Amino acid sequence: MEDLNKPSTSIFRLDSIAALTFWFMTYEETLAYIFAKLPMFSRVGASAYREDLTNTKTLCAHLGNPETKFRSIHVAGTNGKGSVSHMLAAVLQASGYTTGLYTSPHLYDFRERIKINGVMIDKPFVVEFIEQIRPLIESLKPSFFEITVALAFQLFAEKQVDVAIIEVGLGGRLDSTNVIVPLASVITNIGWDHMNILGDTLEKIATEKAGIIKERIPVVIGERDGDTAAVFAATAANKNAPLYFASDRFTVKAYHWERDLLQVQVADSVQNKEQHYRLDLPGIYQVKNICTLLQTLAVIENFFVLDEGKTYDALSMVKATTGLSGRWEVICEQPKIVLDVAHNPSGICELVKQLDHEEYRRLHIVLGMVKDKEAAAVLSLLPAEAAYYFTQAHIPRALPAPELSAAASHHQLKGEIYPHVDAAIIAARASATSDDLILVCGSIFLVAEVEKEAFNN
C-alpha cells in the first residue's frame, strides 16, 4: 500500500509568481487562511450553510471530478452517524481494504476530518491543495465545509482508496457531500436538531436527510420510527432504492460492561442466530449503532469480502484504529471524568440513560451549549440533583455561560459559572471525592477545548 505520509505526487503544479508566493506558506499559515477566509458553520452557524450544491460541483469539476474515482458509503442521521462511520471504517480496514474516512467537525486537529486507514491527511497535501485552488476560493467564495469536502475527495482519488466512508455534515439533501453516488446510503436515525435549517417537524427533518437516497442505491435506516418511516419508504420507492430498516432484522438481546468494553449480544432474525461483539465504544447508545452497522455490512457484502472474526476484532479496536474520541470517553479515574459530545435532545436522552447504569456517589456536570440548539429541551432532560458548572466554548456560536445558567435555573439546575471548560473541570474535581463522576457535555466544541492531558491520572 502507498505510504500515506510521504509527499504528495499530486497533479497540482505552480504556474504563476502569485502561486509561488503562496506555495511557501506553512501549514499553520494555510490553516489560518482558510479559517479566516471561509465561513465555518461550527463558528458562525447557519450563515455558513449553503442551500445548494453549486459550489461543491464547481470545485469538483475544477479538480476533474474526484468524487467519481472511488467507491463510497454515505452516512447521515441526527445522532450516531460519526460512530457508525468510524465502525464501518474500522471493519473495512481490518478486512484489508484501504479505507478513507471523512467526518466533521474535528475536535483537536483539522486533519481528523480526513483519514486513510486511520492516518490523518498529511500537512503538505493540505498546503498544496489550498495553493492550487486559491484563485477559485477567491472568486467562488465557498464555505469552509465545501473546501474540506473537495479536499477529502481529492485525497481519496489520488491515493486510490478501495472505499471511503463519507459522513454528512448537516442534513443530507443539500449537504456538500451529496455529490457522490455511493454503494449504499445510511441514515442512522432522526431527532430534533438544526430545526432552523432542516425543518420544524420530524417529517421535514427526515425529508432533508432522505435526500441522500439515490436511484437504485440501497439505503439502510438504523431505527424505524412511526413519524418518519413513511418518508423513507416513499423516497426509496420513488428512487427504486432497496430499503432496509436495521431494527427490523437486528435486535440487541443483552449487553454489559467488562473491562471498559461494551459486550453486546445481537440477534439476527434473517440468519436466525445470535452473535456476540465487544465494542471499545462503551456508551450504551452504541447498541443502536451496532445494529445499523451490521445491516450496512449485510447490504455491502456483495462488494467486499467480510469475515465475522475480523469484524469482531475491529469493533473492539475502533478508537485505536480510527482515532474516534468524545464518545463516553473516560480521561481520568478517581474521580471519573468523562467527555461526551452529546448536544441535542436525542443525544442527551441517551446520555441520561447511560448515567442510570453508572455507579457514583455524586454527579458533577460541566455544561456548555451553542446558541442555535434547543437549550430548554436539553436542560429539561438533565438531572436536577447534579452539581452544575456552566461554561462555554470560545467560538462565536457559543451560548454565553451566564445565559445558559439563567436558562438552567428554570429547570432547577444550579451551579456556578466558569470562563473556560478546564476551569470548570478543575472546580468540579476540587469539590469531588474519588468515587464521584464528572461529565463534560452539551457541545462538541466544548469537549474540543478540554486539555485532556492535564486531567489524566
Residue pairs with C-beta under 8 A, 6 or more apart in sequence:
1 98
1 117
2 159
2 160
4 116
4 117
4 119
4 122
4 159
5 119
5 122
6 122
7 122
7 124
8 122
8 124
8 125
8 128
8 158
9 158
10 125
10 128
10 129
10 132
10 154
10 158
11 64
12 128
12 129
12 131
12 132
14 20
14 23
14 131
19 131
19 132
19 134
22 130
22 131
22 134
23 127
23 128
23 131
25 33
25 127
25 131
26 127
27 123
27 124
27 126
27 127
30 126
30 127
30 130
30 131
31 110
31 126
33 130
34 130
34 137
34 144
34 147
35 144
37 137
38 137
38 142
38 143
38 144
38 146
38 147
39 47
39 48
39 143
39 144
40 48
40 143
40 144
40 145
41 48
41 49
41 143
41 144
41 145
41 169
41 170
42 105
42 395
42 397
42 444
42 445
43 395
43 396
43 397
44 396
44 397
45 370
45 371
45 372
45 396
45 397
46 196
46 197
46 372
48 143
48 144
48 145
49 143
49 170
49 197
50 56
50 142
50 143
50 145
50 146
50 174
50 176
51 174
52 174
53 174
53 176
53 178
53 179
55 140
55 142
55 143
55 146
55 176
56 142
56 146
56 149
56 150
56 176
56 179
57 179
58 136
58 140
59 133
59 136
59 140
59 142
59 146
59 147
59 149
59 150
60 66
60 67
60 150
60 153
60 179
62 133
62 136
63 133
63 150
63 153
63 154
66 150
66 153
66 154
66 156
66 157
66 158
67 153
67 157
67 179
67 180
68 181
69 156
69 157
69 160
70 100
70 156
70 157
70 160
70 161
70 162
70 163
70 164
71 162
71 163
71 164
71 182
71 183
71 303
72 163
72 164
72 165
72 166
72 180
72 181
72 182
72 183
73 88
73 163
73 164
73 165
73 166
73 182
73 183
73 184
73 185
73 186
73 296
73 300
74 166
74 168
74 177
74 178
74 180
74 182
74 184
74 185
74 186
74 212
75 81
75 84
75 85
75 88
75 165
75 166
75 167
75 168
75 186
75 187
75 188
76 167
76 168
76 171
76 172
76 175
76 185
76 186
76 187
76 188
76 209
76 212
77 84
77 168
77 186
77 187
77 188
77 189
77 190
77 209
77 222
78 188
78 189
78 190
78 191
78 192
78 193
78 205
78 209
78 344
78 346
79 188
79 189
79 191
79 193
79 285
79 342
79 344
79 346
79 347
79 350
80 188
80 189
80 222
80 285
80 288
80 289
80 292
81 167
81 168
81 186
81 188
82 103
82 167
82 324
82 327
83 281
83 286
83 289
83 324
83 327
84 186
84 188
84 222
84 289
84 292
84 293
84 296
85 101
85 103
85 165
85 166
85 167
86 101
86 103
86 318
86 322
86 324
87 281
87 289
87 290
87 293
87 314
87 315
87 318
88 165
88 293
88 296
88 297
89 99
89 101
89 115
89 118
89 165
89 321
89 322
90 314
90 315
90 317
90 318
90 321
90 322
91 293
91 297
91 306
91 310
91 311
91 314
91 315
92 99
92 162
92 163
92 165
92 304
93 99
93 117
93 118
93 314
93 321
93 322
94 310
94 311
94 313
94 314
94 317
94 321
95 304
95 305
95 306
95 307
95 310
95 311
95 314
96 305
97 162
97 163
97 304
98 116
98 117
98 159
98 160
98 161
98 162
98 163
99 116
99 117
99 161
99 162
99 163
99 164
99 165
100 114
100 115
100 116
100 152
100 155
100 156
100 159
100 161
100 163
100 164
100 165
101 114
101 115
101 116
101 118
101 164
101 165
101 322
102 113
102 114
102 149
102 152
102 156
102 164
102 165
102 166
102 167
102 177
103 112
103 113
103 167
104 113
104 145
104 148
104 167
104 169
105 113
105 444
105 445
105 448
106 112
106 113
106 448
107 325
107 326
107 341
107 444
107 447
107 448
108 325
108 448
109 120
110 126
111 120
111 121
111 122
111 123
111 126
112 120
112 323
113 121
113 148
113 152
114 120
114 121
114 148
114 151
114 152
114 155
115 121
115 322
115 323
116 155
116 156
116 159
116 161
118 321
118 322
118 323
120 323
121 151
121 152
121 155
125 155
126 151
129 151
129 154
130 137
130 147
130 151
133 147
133 150
137 147
143 176
145 169
145 176
146 176
149 169
149 176
149 177
152 164
152 166
153 180
156 164
163 183
163 303
163 304
166 177
166 180
166 182
167 177
168 175
168 177
168 178
168 209
168 212
169 175
169 176
169 177
170 194
170 197
170 198
171 194
171 197
171 198
171 205
171 208
171 209
171 211
172 178
172 187
172 208
172 209
172 210
172 211
172 212
173 207
173 208
173 209
173 210
173 211
173 212
174 208
174 211
175 211
175 212
178 211
178 212
181 214
181 217
182 214
182 217
183 217
183 300
183 303
184 217
184 218
184 219
184 220
184 296
184 299
184 300
185 212
185 213
185 214
185 217
185 218
185 219
185 220
185 241
186 219
186 220
186 222
186 292
186 296
187 209
187 210
187 212
187 219
187 220
187 221
187 222
187 232
188 222
188 223
188 288
188 289
188 292
189 222
189 223
189 225
189 288
189 346
190 202
190 205
190 206
190 209
190 223
190 225
190 227
190 228
191 202
191 205
191 344
191 345
191 346
191 347
192 202
192 205
192 344
192 345
192 346
192 374
192 377
193 205
193 344
193 345
193 346
193 373
194 205
194 372
195 205
195 374
196 372
198 204
198 205
198 208
198 209
199 205
199 207
199 208
201 227
202 225
202 227
202 228
203 227
203 228
203 231
205 228
206 227
206 228
206 231
206 232
207 231
207 235
210 231
210 232
210 235
212 219
213 219
213 232
213 235
213 236
213 239
213 241
214 239
214 241
215 239
215 240
215 241
216 239
216 240
216 241
217 239
217 241
218 241
218 242
218 243
218 244
218 299
219 232
219 236
219 241
219 242
219 243
219 244
220 244
220 245
220 246
220 292
220 295
220 296
220 299
221 229
221 232
221 243
221 244
221 245
221 246
222 246
222 247
222 288
222 289
222 291
222 292
222 295
223 245
223 246
223 247
223 288
223 292
224 245
224 247
224 248
229 245
232 243
233 243
235 241
236 242
236 243
237 243
242 299
244 295
244 298
244 299
245 295
246 291
246 292
246 294
246 295
246 296
247 291
248 269
249 268
249 269
249 270
249 291
249 295
249 298
250 266
250 267
250 268
250 269
250 290
250 291
250 294
250 295
251 266
251 267
251 269
251 291
252 264
252 265
252 266
252 267
252 287
252 288
252 290
252 291
253 265
253 266
253 267
253 274
254 264
254 265
255 262
255 263
255 264
255 265
255 284
255 287
256 262
256 263
257 263
257 282
257 357
260 280
260 282
260 330
261 278
261 279
261 280
261 282
261 316
262 278
262 279
262 280
262 281
262 282
262 283
262 284
262 286
262 287
263 276
263 277
263 278
263 279
264 276
264 277
264 278
264 279
264 286
264 287
264 290
265 274
265 275
265 276
266 274
266 275
266 276
266 277
266 290
266 291
266 294
267 273
267 274
268 274
268 275
268 294
270 298
275 308
276 312
277 290
277 311
277 312
277 315
277 316
278 312
278 315
278 316
279 286
279 290
279 315
279 316
279 318
280 315
280 316
280 317
280 318
280 319
280 320
281 289
281 318
281 319
281 324
281 327
281 328
282 328
282 330
283 327
283 328
283 340
283 350
283 351
283 354
284 350
284 353
284 354
284 357
285 347
285 350
285 351
285 353
285 354
286 327
290 315
297 306
297 311
314 321
318 324
319 325
325 339
326 339
326 340
326 341
326 444
326 447
326 448
327 340
327 341
328 338
328 340
328 354
329 338
329 339
329 340
330 336
330 337
330 338
331 337
331 338
331 339
331 450
331 452
331 455
331 456
332 438
332 455
332 456
332 457
333 457
334 434
334 435
334 457
335 364
335 429
335 432
335 433
335 434
335 435
335 436
335 437
335 438
336 360
336 436
336 437
336 438
337 425
337 429
337 438
337 440
337 455
338 437
338 438
338 439
338 440
339 440
339 441
339 447
339 450
339 452
340 351
340 439
340 440
340 441
340 447
341 347
341 441
341 443
341 444
341 447
342 348
342 350
342 351
342 441
342 442
343 369
343 370
343 373
343 378
343 441
343 442
343 443
343 444
344 373
344 374
344 378
345 374
345 377
345 378
345 381
348 378
348 381
348 382
348 441
348 442
349 381
351 439
351 441
352 381
352 382
352 383
355 363
355 383
355 437
355 439
358 437
360 435
360 436
360 437
361 433
361 435
361 436
362 386
362 387
362 432
362 433
362 436
362 437
363 383
363 385
363 386
363 387
363 436
363 437
363 439
364 386
364 387
364 388
364 389
364 428
364 431
364 432
364 436
364 437
364 438
364 439
365 382
365 383
365 386
365 387
365 388
365 389
365 415
365 438
365 439
365 440
365 441
366 389
366 391
366 421
366 424
366 425
366 428
366 438
366 439
366 440
366 441
366 446
367 382
367 388
367 389
367 390
367 391
367 404
367 408
367 441
367 442
368 390
368 391
368 392
368 393
368 398
368 399
368 401
368 404
368 421
368 442
368 443
368 445
368 446
369 375
369 378
369 392
369 398
369 399
369 404
369 442
369 443
369 446
370 393
370 395
370 397
370 398
370 399
370 443
370 445
371 397
371 398
371 399
372 397
373 399
373 443
375 399
375 404
375 407
376 407
376 410
376 411
378 442
379 407
379 408
379 410
379 411
379 413
380 411
382 411
382 413
384 411
384 412
384 413
386 413
387 414
387 415
387 428
387 431
388 405
388 408
388 413
388 414
388 415
388 416
389 415
389 416
389 418
389 424
389 425
389 427
389 428
390 401
390 402
390 404
390 405
390 408
390 415
390 416
390 417
390 418
390 424
391 401
391 417
391 418
391 419
391 420
391 421
391 423
391 424
391 446
392 398
392 399
392 400
392 401
392 404
392 446
393 421
393 443
393 445
393 446
393 448
393 449
394 420
394 449
395 445
397 445
398 443
398 445
398 446
401 417
401 418
401 419
402 417
405 415
405 417
408 414
408 415
416 427
418 424
418 427
420 449
421 440
421 446
421 447
421 449
421 450
422 449
422 450
422 451
422 454
424 440
425 438
425 440
425 450
425 455
428 438
429 438
429 455
432 438
440 446
440 447
440 450
441 447
